[in-house]
Amino acid sequence: MPAPGLKRFPAADTPGVAVIGGGIAGLAAATLLAERGARVTLYEQAESLGGRLAGWSTRLADGGEATMSRGFHAFFRQYYNLRGLLRRTDPALDRLRQVPDYPLRHSGGLTDSFARVPRTPPLSALGFVALSPTFGWRDLAAMDARAALPLLDVRVPEVYERFDSVSATQFLESVRFPEAAHHLAFEVFSRSFFADPRELSAAELLLMFHIYFLGSSEGLLFDVPTAPFPQALWDPLGAYLQRLGAHIRTGTPVRAVHPGDGGGGGVEVRTDTAVDRHDAAVLALDAGALRGLVAASPALGTSAWRDDIDGLRTAPPFLVSRLWLDRPVRADRAAFLGTSGYDGLDNVSVLDRYEDEAARWASRSGGSVVELHAYAVPEDARREAVQSRLVDRLHEVYPETRGARIVDARHEWRSDCPLFPVGSHTRRPTVTTAHPQIVLAGDAIRCDLPVALMERAATTGFLAANALLAGWGVRGQVLWTVPRAGRSPVLRALGTVGSR
């Protein structure tokens, strides 16, 4: 809940705010500040908005144009603040479409589905166990129930105090989860952080269990945009910001930021062509870009804070391979399929099942547009070999693609997602800094709320704007999350047994 204050800035007293970074976090901060009447300048080094969900035009071998991106993203129903941001230009969220299931398949033959799992806690967790083929009676009897009890009462931020010192894999081994469930379900979730579960903090895994199973009634249902990211999401939001008076400067990297003297002298923003002065700044950057900007801005922060920024780690590389095939995949194939045990293939999505641009290409050509993801690829892996291996695994998962000709392909390699390794939580920077006029936002930033991934980016963006607005006596925005603790008193009581 934001501090009370004026509804918006008086017309004669509007501060100028630099928002550095045009991804979800930066767009959330810029939107709220502009709505309250601040003079917002949004700097983005890429040519388009969206950050890791940006898109760009590419010409295909058949002469057509397509919008390429960094791949599939699931807009879960628990992303309350992100969805609130999108409602600014799409009040009914008509530009999102529900994907009816979240199937998971293991190479050993097991398949999990969440379509029939109840969404009301605790029936959601119980239903998952009862319906999953990975949990047999012998497996349940062999589990360490006491070690599993903390799953029933995940509290934020206390979960980090208890479980940030162990890895996701170590926690699952301590519970003695069935090996199949370990690989099929929990590993899929941990790899959604673009990380190997042996490195990922167990606290993040428990947090995700809370968000999707025992903390909310939305379950694992999610939506996807009906059009490529720019057309569905960012172009409308950019136009909305401009109508509010914000200046959007894409293709403009910020090289350094210098706070004014005495903590109240504004902020100096240096680009390749100018030195701009603002009253405040939001640094909404990925971990690597934030490290670089702070290193080039010697007046920012304390030495300990700068060390913490320098300690932020980036997840291993990941690959998105998009293939335009000359024939369709089978009609009963899911729009999205999570996979495990397929030699690095983490999921397969069929874009023409939900994205209008891909659907038009498929209808015109008689083919299909398929996307393959590989997360946490070893740094020393040969990229061409990984790309070829993913296509081979696609043929294994969807055999009908073996005879398909690849009309065109795009292979996007990136390594800019945050990593949350064991023991890192206390060192992660928070939204506020030593400078009242400079705040941070992004999915690498700690906010001690039960949010993750894109929702963490949106939430910290709004929190950053709220912090600045509170300093100026202007009302911020109310934020929503799943509860900070388990919803059931009985389960909470059981959870405390496991902490003794």
N, C-alpha and C positions, 0 to 999 in steps of 0.2 A: 504494500500500500504506500503510495507516495505521500510526502508531506503536503498538507493543505497549502493553498496559496491562490494567487490570481489565476483566472482561467487562461489568460494569455498575456503576452507582453503589451504594455501600452505602446501605441504607434510611435511615440516620440522617444522610446527607450528600448530599442531592439538590438540585442547583442549580435555580433557576427561570430559564427561557429564554423570551424573547418572540420569536416568529416573526411578522414583519410581512409579510403577503402570503400569500394562500391559493391561489396558482397552483401549477404543477408544482414549481418550485424550493422554495417554502415548504413544500409538502406533503412533499417528499423530506427536507428538513432536519428538520421536525417529527417525521416518522416515525422517523428514526434516533435522534434525541435521546430521544423518548419510549420507544423500545425499550430504550435504555440506562438508563432510569430517571429521566431529568430531568423536572422539572415544567414542562411546555410549555403556554404560552398562545399560541394562533394567532389573530392579528388579521387580518380581511379586511373591507375597506370595502364590498364587494358583499354581497348577501344570500345568495350561494351560493359554494361552493368551485369551483376549477378555473381561475381567472384567465382567460386568453384562450381556454380550453376550457370555460368555464362554460356552463350552459344555464338556460333559464327557461321557464315555461309561458306559452302564448299561446292565446287562443280564436280559432278560425277562423270564417270567414263562414258555414260550413255548420253551426255549432254545436259542432263537435268541438274537442278540445284537442290541442295539439301542443307539443313541446319545441323551442324555437328556440335556436340557438346562433350562434356566429360562423363556422360553416362547417366544411367538410371538413378533416381532418388525417390525414396518412398516418403510421402507426406502423411505421417501417422496422425490419427485422430487426437492423440495426446499433444500434438504441437499447437497448443492453444494460442500462444503469442505469435508464432509464425503465421498461423491461419488468420489471426486478427490483423496482421500486417497486410496480408493478401486481400482481406475484405475491404480495404480502402478503395480498391478499384474493381472488386468483384464481390459485392455484398453477399450473394448467395453461394459463392464459390462454385459457380457454374463452369469455370475453366479447369476444375479438378474433376476427375472421374474415379469412382471406386474400383479397385481391383478386388474381385470377390474372394480370393484366397491367397495364402502365403505358403505354398507347398515347399517342402524341403525333401531332397532326395540324396541318399547315400549310395555310393558305388556298389556297396554290398547288397543292395536290393531293397532296403527299407525306405519308406516314404512317409513323411509326416505332413499333416494338414491342419490348418487352424480354422478352417471354415466352420466346423461343428463344435469348436471349443466354446463353452459358455464365456460370457464376457463379464459376469458379475463376480467380484472377489468374495470369498476364496474359491468359488466354483471354477473360476478360470484356471487357476493352478491345478486344482484337483482334476478338472476335465482334461487338461493337457496330459497329465500323467496317466489317466485312465484310458484315453484314446490313443496315446502314442504307442506305436509298435516297439519302441526302444525301451519301454518299462515293462518287464515281466514280474510275476510274483516273486521269483527267486531274486531278481535284481532289487526289488523293493526291500526284501528281507535282509539283503546284504548291505544296504545303505546304513550309514551312520546317522541316525535320525537326529541325535543331539547336535552333531556338527552342521546339519542342514537347517536347524531351527532359526538361525539368524535371517534366512530368506523370508521368514514370516513377518519380520518387523524391521524393515530397513528404515533407518532414520537418517535424515540429512541435516547437518553434515557429519553426525557421529559415525556413519558407516565408513568414512575415510579414516577416522581415528582407529577403528578396529581392524580394517581389512586393506588399507592401502599398503601395508607392509608385506603382503603376499600376492602372488600372481593368480590370475583367473584359473590357470591349470592346477596350481597347488590347492586352491580352495575346492575345486571339483574332485580332486583326488582325495582330499580329506573327508569329503562327504561320501565317497565311494559311489558316485553316480555311475550308472551303467555305461560302459565304454561307448556303446552305440549312441546313447543320449548325449554323452559328452561331445562326440564328434558331430552328430547330426544337428542338434539344436543349439547347445551353448557355444560351440565353436563358431557356428554361423553368426550368432549374435556378437561374439567378441570380434570377429573379423569385420563386422560392420564398422568397427573403429579403425579399420585398415591396419590392424595389428595382429601379430601372432599372439594367441592366448597365453603363451609362456612368458610373454613380456608385459601383458596388460595387467594393470592393477585390478585385483579382485573386487575392490570397491566399485569400480565402474561396471563390472558384470552384475553385481548385486543391485546396483542402482537401476540398471536396465530391467532386471527381473521385477523390481518394484514398480517401475513406470508402466510396464506392459501387462503385468499379471495381477499383482495384489494392491497396487496403488490407484488403479483406474478401471473404469468399466468399458473402455473402448477396445481392449484386447489388442490384437495384432492386425486389425483392419487398417488399410491405408488407401490413400488416393494418389493419383499421378496426374500431371497436367495433360490436358487434351491436345495441346499443341507444344511445339518446342519451347524451351524455357524463355527465350526472349519474347516471343509473341504472346505467350500465355501469362507471363509474370512480370518481367522486368521492363519491357517497353511501356506497358500501361502505368506501372509504378513510377517510372522516370517521368512520364508526362504529367502525372499527378503532382510530383515534386515541383516540376517547373511551373505548374499552375499556382502552386503555393509561393512561388517567388524564389525557389532554390536555384542556384547555379550549378550545373552538372558539367564537370570538366574531365571527360574521359580522355585517355591517351596522355595523361598528365601525372607522371610519377613524382612523389614527394621525396626529396633527398634528405631533408633534415628538418627538425622541429626544435625551436628554442623558446622556452618559457620566459616571460618577462621578469624583471627584477622584483623582488619582494613578494612574489606569489600572486600579485594582482595586476601585473602589467601586461596582460594579454599573451598571445602566442604568435611567434614568427614562423611561418611555413615557407620553406625554400623548395622551389621546383627548378627545372632546368632553365627556365626563362625568366623567373621573377621571384621576388621575396614579398609574400603577402602577409598582412597582419590581421589577426582576428582576436576576439575576446576570449575564445576557448577553442579546444580541439578534442575530437574523438579519434583515437587511433584504433581503427577497426581493421586489423591486418591479420594475415595468417602468421603462424609462429616464426617462420623463416624471415618474412618481410619485416615483422616487428623487431626481431633481433637485429636486422640490418639497419633499420631506421634508428633504433636506440644507439647502436654503435656509432652512427654518424652524427648523433646529437648529444655531445658531451655534457651539456647542461641539464639533461633530463634525469630526474630521480636521484636517489641515494646510491651509494656504491653497492649496498646489499641488494637493493631492488634491481640494479643493472646486472648484477651477477645472476639473479633469478631469471631475468629476461634471457640472458645469454644461455641459461641452462635449459630453456624450453627445447624439447626435442620434436623432430618431425618423423612421422611414421615412414616405414619403408616404401619404396616405389609401388605404384599400382598401375595396371593396364586396363584400358577400355578398348576393346576391338569391336567395331561396328561393321557388319557385313551386309551387303545388298545382294541377295540370292535370286537366281532366276526362276525359282519355284517356291511355292509356299511350304511352310512347315504344316504339320497335321493340324486340322481344325480344332482338335481337342487339347492342344498344347496350351499351358497356362501363359498368361501375359508375363508372369515373372516366376522363376523357379530358383530357389536357393539350392546349392549343391555342395556336397562334401565328399572327399575321397576321390576326386577326379583330377588329381595331379595338378592342383593349382587353380582349377576353374571354380570360382566362388558363386557365380550365378549366371543365369541366362534370361534375357528378356526379349520378347517379340514386340518390337515397337509398333508394328502395324495393327496390333490388337487394341491400342489405346491412343496413339498419337496421330493426329489428322494428316500431317505432312507425310509420314511414313505410310499411312493407309492409302493415300492418293498414289504414291509411287507403286505400292504393291498392286493396287487395282489396275493401274496403267500398264504395268509390266508383267503381271501374273506371278510375281515373285513374293519375297518377304524380306523384312529388315530385322536382323537379329543382332543382339548386342551381348558380348561376353565380358565378364569382369574377372580380374585376378588381383587379389589384395596381398599386401605384404610379400611382394616378390623379392627374393634375395638380391642384394646390391650387385653381386657379381654374376647374376644370371645373364645369358646371352639373349638379347631382346628378340631377335628373329626366331630363336628357338622357342621362346615362351609363346610368341604369337602363333607359331605353327602348331604348338602343342595344344593351345586352347581350341583351335579349329578341329583338331583330331578328337578332343574330348567332346566337342559339340556333336560330332558324328556319332559318338558313343551314347550320348544322352538322348539325342534326337536322330535316330538312324536314317530317317527319310532325307536328311540333309547331305548324306554321303554322295548322292548323285547330282547335287546342286552345283551349278557353276557360280562362282563368286563374281558378280558383275563389277563390284568395286568394294573397297575396304578402307577403313581408316583405323589406325592404331594410335591411341593417345596414351602417352606415358606421363605420369605426374608423380611428384613427391613433395607435397605441400600440406598434407593433413597432419593435425597435431597427434602426438603420441602421448599416452598417459601411462608411463611405466610405473612399476612398483616403487612406492616411496616418494612419488613426485608431488603429491597434492599440496603439502604445506609450502612448497616453493613456487607454486603457480601464482602468477600475479592476479590481483583482484581488479575490479572495475575502477576503483578510485586509486589515485597515486599521491605522491607527496605534493603535487601541484594541484590546488583546487580547480584550476581551469583546464586540466588535462585528464581525460579518463580513457579507459581501455574497453574494447568490446571484441567479441569473437568466440568461436567454439573452443579456443585454447585457454580462455580466461575463466578463472574460478569465480563462481557466484553463490555457492552453497545452497542451491535450490535443486530439486529433483528434475533436472532437464539434461538433455544430451543431444549431440550432433546438431542438426539444423536448428532445433529448438533452443539449444544453448546459445547459438549465434544470435537468434532473434531476441531472446530474453536478455542477454548481456547488452545488446544494442539499446533496448528500451531502458535497462537499468542505467546505462551510461548517460542517456539523455535525462532520465529522472534525477541523477546526481547533479548534473549541471543546473537543471531547472530549479531544484530545491535551493541551491545556492543563490539563485536570483529571486526566490520567493514566488515562483510560478509553479502551478500544480502539474505533476507528472501524470503518468498513466498507470492505472491499476493493472497488475499482472496476474496471470492465472498459472498454476501448476497443479500437478497431482499432489496429494497430501505429502507433507514432509515425513510422515510416519505411517505405519500400517493402518489400514482403515478399521480392522476388526479388533475389538478389545481382547477377545479370546486369543487371537493369533499373536497379538502384541505380548500378552502374558506368556505364551509359549516361547516366543522369541527371546524373552529375557532369560529363560532357562538355559538357552544355548550360549548365553554370554557369561554364565557363571563358571 
